[in-house]
Amino acid sequence: MPNEPADTADPAVLARRQALGRRLKELRGRAGLSQAQLALAAGMNRVFYVGVEGGRRNVSVDRVFA
């Protein structure tokens, strides 16, 4: 499921989500953006974005590129 909670996902999936979250955080920091600013620019809720960056939420490829 696209938005399944991380605790129900396969360990390999969790590892990929966490790696993506770390990379997003790094890139966001380089861009000088807050989580709220990035979430708004990507068209998502800040709380949801925090979960993505923390590796707890799944995000679509479309949102990653936004």
Phi, psi and omega in degrees: 000141184298325184243028182294144177299146184301329184290350178257001184270160175298143180304324179294322177295316179301318180297320179293319178297319180293320178296318177298316179301317178297318180293318178299318179298317179299312181294322178298317178297317178299325181280350180071031181255146171279167176299321180296318180295316180294317179301315179299314180298327181271357178075034178227163178290140181300318181298320177296316180299320178303319177295323177295312181295330179276359178079014182261345182235153179262144181229149180284156177300323179302318180289325178299315181287335176295000000 
